[in-house]
């Protein structure tokens, strides 16, 4: 979404003979200014920070993909997604990383292959100078506003200021060149350019947050977030049907990104410090059995079982990392969800949704769990866990369906969310309850309470199915209609409707 100037005197010669000369002088001046600014940043911006070289290479590759997945307009300007990756590099600098990463991303963002192929030297110099200067300006703002251990609000506020710095610097520089080329007032060009890119500000802010997580949470988690954000922005903002676009892989992002993020977080966790490894294996097996059995009765009950096991294990084992505990138990739940017959694409979707639920629940309990030790706090934690699981699960499934079938599916997904809300919120409460039993009675009490809860659930579902089968009155209840809709969304067999 970084507007690139590719107009030059080669494409649109001006009637004023001074303008080509003025444009050449401006190109030389801005190139020298960029070189001096970059050298100054390298000289004063050194930090004792060791980043993963492969992760940095991946960041530069994302910049190349973003800048070459562009949409060219009739006036020979173009719009692309490189701003997301450049702001991610600024977020790296804000979190304590080196300053030169943002400058390198800005330099790469200005190098267009068709300019290199056509040997358009002036266009190459102008583009690279603008993107590099804008990246350095954004990084300087991030450096000035950086603090030790900032809160989430502080990170968001700094991200907004950093995005504005890049956005205004780049558009004003572009407006200067357009004024030199066509002679229109600078104010008109600047106003048009600034207004045309307002829709990308939220995505650029999320890119800054991904860069911050690059340092704080882990480099590959930041890379995955930036890549997913780039594809998502391409899908939402840009028009479809472009040849050079990464949006072709958009339907696979929600199917793959949560699984990859869970693997990255689990791999980065200190698994050797977990004290109850054997217990977690038993809980993973229990989760597998419970999810596989309940999921065959009705789709929403598989998510219910996942929430109960993940929340209960994370609450009952406070000395271990809640995120790692939830992910390990979630592995069994994921395997239980693929037992039911589904298409390969939909199996991958369900696996991804389950991985996102486990990751979100682990992060939630690690953040707010210790602060909610009272009875009222436990109730609030259960409600928060259920709400988090509900939104995490259906956000993956809803986004996948929207990318596959169109945005009209969002209303159907909203209907399913409303129908599942009560059950999943109850799952969060039950998870906190079995976790509380585990803290009082130990691991045997935890496993026994989960087994009893699942047995009661299977019995209730069996009795409910028998009652519906014996009912001869042709009444399509709301729950049955919801079951048909849920089955259509997840590609699973629906319960038999009355004749």
C-alpha positions in Angstrom: 0.0 0.0 0.0 2.9 2.3 -0.4 2.3 4.6 -3.3 5.2 4.4 -5.7 6.0 7.1 -8.3 6.8 5.6 -11.6 6.2 8.7 -13.6 9.2 10.2 -15.2 10.1 12.3 -18.2 10.6 9.1 -20.1 6.9 8.4 -19.9 5.3 11.9 -19.8 7.6 14.6 -21.1 6.6 18.1 -19.9 5.9 21.1 -22.1 8.1 23.2 -19.8 11.8 22.5 -20.7 12.9 23.3 -17.2 11.0 20.5 -15.6 13.1 17.6 -16.8 16.2 19.4 -15.6 14.5 20.2 -12.3 13.4 16.6 -11.9 17.0 15.4 -12.5 18.3 17.9 -9.9 15.7 16.8 -7.4 16.6 13.1 -8.0 20.3 13.8 -7.3 19.6 15.9 -4.2 17.1 13.4 -2.7 19.4 10.5 -3.4 22.3 12.2 -1.6 20.1 13.2 1.3 19.0 9.5 1.6 22.5 8.3 1.6 23.6 10.7 4.3 20.6 9.9 6.4 21.2 6.1 6.1 24.9 6.5 7.0 24.0 8.5 10.1 21.5 5.8 11.2 24.1 3.1 10.7 26.6 5.2 12.7 24.3 6.0 15.7 21.9 3.1 15.5 24.1 0.2 16.4 22.6 -2.0 19.2 23.7 -5.2 20.9 21.0 -7.2 19.3 21.4 -10.6 17.7 18.5 -11.3 15.3 17.9 -14.6 13.5 19.5 -14.1 10.1 17.0 -16.3 8.4 14.1 -14.4 10.0 15.6 -11.1 8.7 16.0 -12.6 5.2 12.3 -13.7 5.4 11.4 -10.1 6.3 13.2 -8.8 3.3 11.5 -11.4 1.1 8.1 -10.3 2.4 9.1 -6.8 1.4 9.9 -8.0 -2.1 6.6 -9.8 -2.3 4.7 -6.8 -1.1 6.2 -4.3 -3.4 5.9 -6.5 -6.5 2.3 -7.5 -5.8 1.1 -4.1 -7.0 -1.8 -2.5 -8.7 -0.9 0.0 -11.4 -3.3 2.8 -12.2 -3.9 4.8 -15.3 -1.6 7.7 -14.3 1.3 5.2 -14.0 1.3 5.3 -10.2 0.9 2.1 -8.2 -0.2 0.8 -4.9 1.2 -2.2 -3.0 1.6 -3.8 0.4 5.3 -3.0 1.2 4.2 -0.4 3.9 3.1 -3.3 6.2 6.6 -4.9 6.2 8.4 -1.6 6.5 6.3 -0.7 9.6 7.0 -4.2 11.0 10.7 -3.4 10.7 10.0 -0.1 12.5 8.3 -2.1 15.2 11.5 -4.2 15.5 13.5 -1.1 16.1 10.9 0.1 18.7 11.2 -3.1 20.6 15.0 -2.9 20.8 16.2 -4.2 17.4 18.6 -2.5 15.1 17.6 0.6 13.1 19.1 -0.6 9.9 16.4 -3.2 9.3 13.8 -0.6 8.5 16.2 1.2 6.1 17.0 -2.1 4.4 13.3 -2.9 3.9 12.7 0.6 2.6 15.6 0.2 0.1 14.3 -3.2 -1.1 10.7 -1.8 -1.4 11.9 0.8 -3.9 13.5 -1.7 -6.3 11.0 -2.7 -8.9 12.0 -5.4 -11.3 10.5 -3.7 -14.4 12.5 -0.6 -13.6 15.7 -2.6 -13.4 14.8 -4.4 -16.6 14.1 -1.2 -18.4 17.1 0.5 -16.9 15.0 3.4 -15.6 17.7 4.8 -13.3 15.8 7.9 -12.4 12.7 6.0 -11.3 14.8 3.6 -9.3 16.6 6.4 -7.5 13.4 8.3 -6.7 11.5 5.2 -5.5 14.3 3.9 -3.3 15.0 7.3 -1.9 11.4 7.9 -0.9 10.8 4.5 0.7 14.1 4.6 2.5 13.6 8.1 3.8 10.1 7.3 4.9 11.3 4.2 6.7 14.0 6.1 8.5 11.6 8.8 9.5 9.2 6.2 11.0 12.1 4.4 12.7 13.3 7.7 14.3 9.8 8.4 15.7 9.8 4.9 17.1 13.2 5.4 18.6 12.2 8.7 20.3 9.0 7.2 21.8 10.6 3.9 22.9 10.4 3.0 26.6 11.3 0.1 28.8 8.6 -2.5 29.1 5.8 -0.5 27.5 2.2 -1.4 28.0 -0.1 -2.5 25.1 -1.6 1.0 25.0 1.8 2.6 24.8 2.8 0.3 21.9 -0.4 1.1 20.1 0.1 4.8 20.5 3.6 4.7 19.3 2.5 2.5 16.4 0.0 5.2 15.3 2.7 7.9 15.5 5.1 5.7 13.5 2.5 5.0 10.8 1.7 8.6 10.5 5.4 9.5 10.1 5.9 7.1 7.3 2.5 7.8 5.7 3.0 11.6 5.6 6.7 11.6 4.6 6.1 9.2 1.7 3.0 11.0 0.4 4.5 14.5 0.7 7.7 13.4 -1.2 5.5 11.8 -3.9 3.5 15.0 -4.2 6.7 17.0 -4.7 7.6 14.8 -7.7 4.1 14.9 -9.2 4.2 18.7 -8.9 7.5 18.9 -10.7 6.1 16.6 -13.5 2.7 18.1 -14.2 2.9 21.5 -12.6 -0.2 21.2 -10.4 -0.1 22.7 -6.9 1.7 20.7 -4.3 -1.3 21.0 -1.9 -3.7 19.3 -4.3 -1.4 16.4 -4.9 -0.7 16.0 -1.2 -4.4 16.1 -0.3 -5.3 13.5 -2.9 -2.5 11.1 -1.9 -3.2 11.4 1.8 -6.9 10.8 1.4 -6.4 7.9 -1.0 -4.5 5.8 1.6 -6.5 6.2 4.8 -7.9 2.7 4.5 -4.4 1.2 5.0 -3.6 2.8 8.3 -5.2 0.0 10.5 -3.3 -2.6 8.6 0.0 -0.7 8.9 -0.6 -0.4 12.6 -1.0 -4.2 12.8 2.2 -4.5 10.9 4.0 -2.4 13.5 2.6 -4.7 16.2 3.9 -7.8 14.3 7.3 -6.2 14.3 7.1 -5.6 18.0 6.3 -9.2 18.6 9.3 -10.1 16.4 11.5 -9.1 19.3 9.3 -9.7 22.3 7.6 -13.0 21.4 9.9 -14.5 18.8 11.1 -13.7 15.3 9.2 -16.4 13.5 5.9 -15.5 15.2 6.4 -11.9 14.0 7.2 -13.2 10.5 4.1 -15.3 10.4 1.9 -12.5 11.6 3.3 -10.1 9.0 2.9 -12.7 6.2 -0.7 -13.4 7.2 -1.4 -9.7 7.5 0.0 -9.0 4.0 -2.2 -11.6 2.4 -5.2 -10.5 4.4 -4.7 -6.9 3.3 -4.2 -7.8 -0.3 -7.5 -9.7 -0.2 -9.6 -7.0 1.6 -8.2 -3.7 0.1 -7.0 -4.6 -3.4 -9.3 -5.6 -6.3 -9.3 -9.2 -7.4 -8.2 -10.5 -10.8 -4.7 -9.0 -10.7 -2.0 -11.2 -12.2 0.8 -10.3 -9.7 -0.7 -10.7 -6.3 -0.2 -12.8 -3.3 -4.0 -12.9 -2.7 -4.1 -16.2 -4.7 -2.8 -17.9 -1.5 -5.2 -16.1 0.7 -7.6 -19.0 1.3 -4.8 -21.1 2.6 -3.6 -18.5 5.2 -6.3 -19.1 7.9 -5.8 -22.9 7.3 -2.1 -22.8 7.9 -1.1 -19.7 9.9 -2.6 -20.7 13.3 -1.0 -24.2 13.1 2.3 -22.7 12.2 2.0 -20.1 15.0 1.2 -22.8 17.5 4.2 -24.9 16.4 6.5 -21.8 16.7 5.2 -21.0 20.2 5.5 -24.6 21.3 9.0 -24.9 19.8 10.1 -21.7 21.5 8.8 -22.8 24.9 11.1 -24.4 27.5 9.6 -27.8 27.4 12.3 -29.2 29.6 11.0 -27.0 32.5 7.6 -28.6 32.4 7.2 -30.6 35.6 4.1 -32.7 34.6 5.0 -34.0 31.2 3.5 -37.4 31.8 0.3 -35.8 33.1 0.0 -33.7 30.0 0.4 -36.8 27.8 -2.5 -38.4 29.7 -4.6 -35.2 29.4 -3.8 -35.1 25.6 -5.0 -38.6 25.2 -8.1 -37.8 27.3 -8.8 -34.8 25.2 -8.4 -36.8 22.0 -11.0 -39.4 23.2 -13.4 -36.8 24.5 -13.3 -34.6 21.4 -13.5 -37.5 19.0 -16.5 -39.0 20.7 -18.4 -35.8 21.3 -17.6 -34.4 17.9 -19.4 -37.3 16.3 -22.7 -36.4 18.1 -22.6 -32.7 17.2 -19.9 -30.3 15.9 -20.1 -27.8 18.7 -19.5 -30.4 21.3 -16.0 -31.1 20.0 -15.1 -27.5 20.7 -16.7 -27.8 24.1 -14.5 -30.7 24.9 -11.4 -28.9 23.7 -12.2 -25.9 25.9 -12.7 -28.0 29.0 -9.5 -29.9 28.6 -7.3 -26.9 27.7 -8.7 -24.6 30.4 -8.8 -27.3 33.0 -5.2 -28.4 32.4 -3.8 -24.8 32.3 -5.6 -23.9 35.6 -4.8 -27.1 37.4 -1.0 -27.0 36.6 -0.1 -23.4 37.5 3.6 -24.0 37.8 3.9 -24.9 34.1 3.5 -22.4 31.3 -0.3 -22.1 30.6 0.4 -21.6 26.9 2.5 -24.7 26.5 0.1 -26.7 28.6 -2.9 -25.6 26.5 -1.0 -26.3 23.2 0.1 -29.8 24.3 -3.4 -30.7 25.4 -4.7 -29.1 22.2 -2.7 -31.5 20.1 -4.8 -34.3 21.3 -8.0 -32.3 20.7 -6.8 -31.5 17.1 -6.3 -35.2 16.4 -9.7 -36.0 17.8 -11.3 -33.5 15.4 -10.0 -35.2 12.3 -11.5 -38.6 13.2 -14.8 -37.5 11.7 -15.0 -37.9 7.9 -14.3 -34.5 6.3 -12.7 -33.2 3.1 -9.0 -32.6 3.3 -9.4 -28.8 3.0 -12.0 -28.7 5.8 -9.9 -31.0 8.0 -7.1 -28.6 7.7 -9.5 -25.7 8.6 -10.8 -27.5 11.7 -7.2 -28.3 12.8 -6.2 -24.7 12.3 -9.2 -23.4 14.3 -8.4 -25.8 17.1 -4.8 -24.7 17.2 -5.9 -21.1 17.4 -8.3 -21.8 20.2 -5.6 -23.6 22.2 -3.1 -20.8 21.6 -5.6 -18.1 22.6 -6.7 -19.9 25.7 -3.1 -20.4 26.9 -2.2 -16.8 26.3 -5.4 -15.6 28.1 -4.8 -17.8 31.2 -1.1 -16.8 31.3 -2.1 -13.1 31.4 -5.2 -12.9 33.5 -5.3 -16.3 35.3 -3.1 -15.4 38.3 -5.0 -12.2 38.9 -8.4 -14.0 39.2 -7.9 -16.2 42.2 -11.2 -15.5 44.0 -14.5 -17.3 43.3 -15.8 -14.3 41.4 -12.5 -14.2 39.5 -12.9 -17.8 38.6 -16.3 -17.2 37.1 -15.0 -14.3 35.1 -12.1 -16.4 33.9 -14.5 -19.1 32.7 -16.6 -16.6 30.8 -13.6 -15.0 29.3 -12.2 -18.4 28.3 -15.4 -19.4 26.6 -15.7 -16.1 24.8 -12.1 -16.3 23.6 -12.5 -19.9 22.4 -15.8 -19.0 20.6 -14.3 -16.0 18.8 -11.0 -17.8 18.0 -12.7 -20.9 16.5 -15.2 -19.0 14.4 -12.8 -16.3 13.2 -10.7 -19.0 11.5 -13.7 -20.8 10.0 -15.5 -17.6 9.1 -12.4 -16.1 7.4 -11.8 -19.3 5.5 -15.4 -19.4 4.3 -15.4 -15.8 3.3 -12.2 -16.2 1.3 -13.6 -19.4 -0.4 -17.2 -18.5 -1.0 -17.5 -14.7 -0.5 -18.3 -12.2 2.2 -22.0 -13.2 2.2 -21.0 -16.2 4.4 -20.3 -13.9 7.3 -24.1 -13.7 8.2 -24.3 -17.5 8.3 -21.2 -17.7 10.5 -22.7 -15.1 12.8 -25.8 -17.3 13.2 -23.7 -20.3 14.1 -21.7 -18.2 16.6 -25.0 -17.1 18.4 -26.1 -20.8 18.5 -22.8 -22.0 19.9 -22.3 -19.2 22.5 -24.1 -20.8 25.4 -22.5 -24.2 25.0 -18.9 -22.8 24.6 -19.3 -20.3 27.5 -20.5 -23.3 29.6 -17.4 -25.1 28.4 -15.2 -22.3 29.8 -17.0 -22.5 33.1 -16.7 -26.3 33.2 -13.0 -26.0 32.4 -12.3 -23.7 35.3 -14.3 -26.0 37.5 -12.4 -29.1 36.6 -9.2 -27.1 37.0 -10.2 -26.1 40.5 -10.9 -29.7 41.3 -7.4 -30.6 40.0 -5.8 -28.0 42.3 -7.6 -29.5 45.3 -7.6 -33.3 44.5 -4.5 -33.5 42.3 -4.1 -35.0 38.9 -6.4 -38.0 39.5 -9.2 -35.7 40.5 -8.6 -33.6 37.3 -8.7 -36.6 35.0 -11.7 -38.2 36.8 -13.7 -35.0 36.7 -13.1 -34.6 33.0 -14.1 -38.2 32.3 -17.3 -37.8 34.4 -18.1 -34.6 32.6 -17.6 -36.2 29.1 -19.6 -39.3 30.1 -22.6 -37.1 31.3 -22.4 -35.1 28.0 -22.4 -38.3 25.9 -25.4 -39.6 27.9 -27.3 -36.4 27.5 -26.6 -36.3 23.7 -27.7 -39.9 23.3 -30.9 -39.3 25.2 -31.6 -36.1 23.2 -31.0 -37.9 19.9 -33.3 -40.8 20.9 -36.1 -38.3 21.9 -35.8 -36.5 18.6 -35.9 -39.8 16.7 -39.1 -40.9 18.4 -40.9 -37.6 17.8 -43.3 -38.0 14.9 -44.3 -34.3 14.8 -42.7 -32.5 11.8 -41.4 -29.6 13.8 -38.1 -28.1 12.6 -36.8 -26.6 15.9 -34.2 -23.8 15.9 -31.5 -26.2 17.1 -32.1 -28.5 14.2 -31.9 -25.8 11.7 -28.8 -24.5 13.3 -27.4 -28.0 13.1 -28.0 -28.1 9.4 -26.3 -24.8 8.9 -23.3 -25.8 11.1 -23.0 -29.0 9.1 -23.0 -27.1 5.8 -20.2 -24.8 7.2 -18.0 -27.6 8.4 -18.8 -30.2 5.7 -20.1 -32.8 8.2 -23.2 -35.0 8.2 -26.1 -33.2 9.9 -28.4 -34.8 12.4 -31.5 -36.5 10.8 -34.4 -34.0 10.5 -38.0 -35.1 11.1 -39.8 -36.5 8.1 
